[in-house]
Amino acid sequence: MAETILIVSGWIVLVSVVISFVRFVLGPDYLNRLVAFDAMTIMTLSLIVLLAWFLDRMIYLDVALVYGLLSFLGVVAVARFGEGEL
């Protein structure tokens, strides 16, 4: 039962990544694209964690942690660049 719920949640997250990617491509300005990119990275992090759980490979959690930190730094850098502070 728990695996079924996790599989369904994985598919829901995957669909939301696709929707967010469409928003990233069609966004009218860079702020909308930045928010869509940040949402995609957060959802991708959850997919990496689900994959780590299904494959029983805890090394993927380290990958998810590094990916999250790099994503955060990238979003902050682009936001500061957009504000003209960088």
Residue frames as qw, qx, qy, qz and C-alpha x, y, z in Angstrom:
[[0.000, 0.884, 0.467, 0.000, 0.00, 0.00, 0.00],
 [0.288, -0.816, 0.096, 0.491, 2.76, 2.45, 0.89],
 [0.418, -0.162, 0.592, 0.670, 4.66, 1.68, -2.31],
 [0.242, 0.618, 0.662, 0.348, 1.55, 2.36, -4.37],
 [0.111, -0.946, -0.240, 0.187, 1.11, 5.74, -2.71],
 [0.377, -0.639, 0.337, 0.580, 4.76, 6.59, -3.35],
 [0.411, 0.158, 0.686, 0.579, 4.53, 5.52, -6.99],
 [0.128, 0.812, 0.536, 0.191, 1.44, 7.68, -7.51],
 [0.233, -0.913, -0.028, 0.334, 3.12, 10.62, -5.78],
 [0.479, -0.322, 0.504, 0.642, 6.17, 10.14, -7.99],
 [0.319, 0.455, 0.657, 0.510, 4.01, 10.36, -11.10],
 [0.050, -0.930, -0.362, 0.030, 2.27, 13.45, -9.76],
 [0.365, -0.749, 0.208, 0.513, 5.63, 15.12, -9.12],
 [0.462, -0.021, 0.621, 0.633, 6.81, 14.13, -12.59],
 [0.201, 0.719, 0.579, 0.327, 3.74, 15.71, -14.19],
 [0.190, -0.949, -0.152, 0.199, 4.27, 18.85, -12.15],
 [0.475, -0.451, 0.398, 0.642, 7.89, 19.01, -13.36],
 [0.362, 0.340, 0.646, 0.580, 6.61, 18.92, -16.94],
 [0.006, -0.892, -0.437, -0.119, 4.07, 21.67, -16.20],
 [0.369, -0.830, 0.073, 0.413, 6.77, 23.75, -14.56],
 [0.503, -0.143, 0.524, 0.673, 9.05, 23.21, -17.55],
 [0.246, 0.651, 0.574, 0.431, 6.33, 24.52, -19.85],
 [0.192, -0.957, -0.199, 0.093, 6.09, 27.59, -17.62],
 [0.531, -0.544, 0.300, 0.576, 9.86, 27.93, -17.79],
 [0.432, 0.173, 0.587, 0.663, 9.80, 27.93, -21.58],
 [0.066, 0.684, 0.543, 0.482, 6.76, 30.20, -22.00],
 [0.356, -0.663, -0.375, 0.541, 7.39, 32.60, -19.11],
 [0.287, 0.912, 0.212, 0.203, 6.93, 36.24, -20.08],
 [0.061, 0.888, -0.364, 0.273, 9.93, 37.51, -18.13],
 [0.470, 0.372, -0.741, 0.304, 12.95, 36.22, -16.30],
 [0.334, -0.299, 0.603, -0.660, 11.28, 36.27, -12.86],
 [0.877, 0.055, 0.096, -0.467, 8.62, 33.80, -13.97],
 [0.794, 0.376, -0.475, 0.046, 11.31, 31.62, -15.48],
 [0.129, 0.460, -0.707, 0.522, 13.35, 31.83, -12.29],
 [0.606, -0.184, 0.476, -0.610, 10.41, 30.72, -10.13],
 [0.926, 0.213, -0.110, -0.293, 9.62, 27.89, -12.56],
 [0.588, 0.465, -0.620, 0.231, 13.25, 26.77, -12.49],
 [0.159, -0.381, 0.689, -0.595, 13.31, 26.83, -8.70],
 [0.798, -0.031, 0.273, -0.536, 10.10, 24.81, -8.59],
 [0.864, 0.345, -0.349, -0.113, 11.54, 22.30, -11.04],
 [0.346, 0.461, -0.723, 0.380, 14.65, 21.81, -8.95],
 [0.438, -0.262, 0.596, -0.620, 12.62, 21.27, -5.78],
 [0.895, 0.130, 0.103, -0.415, 10.43, 18.72, -7.52],
 [0.726, 0.457, -0.511, 0.061, 13.46, 17.02, -9.05],
 [0.033, -0.457, 0.739, -0.494, 14.96, 16.78, -5.57],
 [0.704, -0.093, 0.460, -0.533, 11.87, 14.92, -4.41],
 [0.899, 0.339, -0.182, -0.211, 12.15, 12.58, -7.38],
 [0.428, 0.526, -0.684, 0.270, 15.79, 11.86, -6.52],
 [0.325, -0.319, 0.695, -0.556, 14.80, 11.06, -2.94],
 [0.863, 0.112, 0.207, -0.447, 12.00, 8.77, -4.13],
 [0.771, 0.473, -0.425, -0.025, 14.46, 7.05, -6.46],
 [0.107, 0.495, -0.756, 0.413, 16.89, 6.59, -3.57],
 [0.598, -0.160, 0.562, -0.549, 14.15, 4.96, -1.52],
 [0.901, 0.276, 0.008, -0.334, 12.96, 2.65, -4.31],
 [0.732, 0.491, -0.454, 0.131, 16.46, 1.52, -5.29],
 [0.804, -0.578, -0.045, 0.129, 17.65, 1.38, -1.66],
 [0.663, 0.270, -0.060, 0.695, 20.70, 3.50, -2.54],
 [0.325, -0.854, -0.281, 0.293, 21.27, 6.11, 0.11],
 [0.478, -0.187, 0.237, 0.825, 24.15, 7.69, -1.85],
 [0.125, 0.570, 0.526, 0.619, 21.47, 9.40, -3.94],
 [0.327, -0.868, -0.356, 0.111, 20.51, 11.41, -0.86],
 [0.477, -0.510, 0.147, 0.701, 23.97, 12.97, -0.93],
 [0.285, 0.234, 0.547, 0.752, 23.48, 13.76, -4.59],
 [0.112, -0.782, -0.546, -0.279, 20.14, 15.38, -3.79],
 [0.432, -0.781, -0.177, 0.415, 21.71, 17.47, -1.05],
 [0.406, -0.285, 0.327, 0.804, 24.47, 18.79, -3.31],
 [0.142, 0.446, 0.632, 0.617, 21.97, 19.40, -6.11],
 [0.223, -0.847, -0.482, -0.013, 19.76, 21.37, -3.74],
 [0.429, -0.675, 0.000, 0.600, 22.62, 23.52, -2.51],
 [0.330, -0.062, 0.485, 0.808, 23.82, 24.29, -6.04],
 [0.027, 0.628, 0.654, 0.420, 20.28, 25.04, -7.14],
 [0.295, -0.857, -0.342, 0.249, 19.80, 27.46, -4.27],
 [0.403, -0.513, 0.201, 0.731, 23.05, 29.26, -5.04],
 [0.260, 0.202, 0.618, 0.714, 22.16, 29.47, -8.72],
 [0.072, -0.773, -0.588, -0.226, 18.72, 30.94, -8.04],
 [0.354, -0.814, -0.154, 0.433, 20.16, 33.50, -5.62],
 [0.402, -0.283, 0.378, 0.784, 22.85, 34.49, -8.13],
 [0.148, 0.414, 0.643, 0.627, 20.35, 34.93, -10.96],
 [0.192, -0.847, -0.495, -0.002, 17.98, 36.88, -8.73],
 [0.382, -0.705, 0.019, 0.597, 20.77, 39.22, -7.62],
 [0.338, -0.021, 0.526, 0.781, 21.84, 39.64, -11.24],
 [0.031, 0.632, 0.657, 0.411, 18.28, 40.53, -12.17],
 [0.290, -0.875, -0.316, 0.225, 18.13, 43.12, -9.42],
 [0.400, 0.830, -0.125, 0.369, 21.34, 44.67, -10.73],
 [0.537, -0.794, 0.275, -0.076, 23.34, 43.96, -7.60],
 [0.867, -0.179, 0.365, 0.287, 25.79, 41.52, -9.13]]
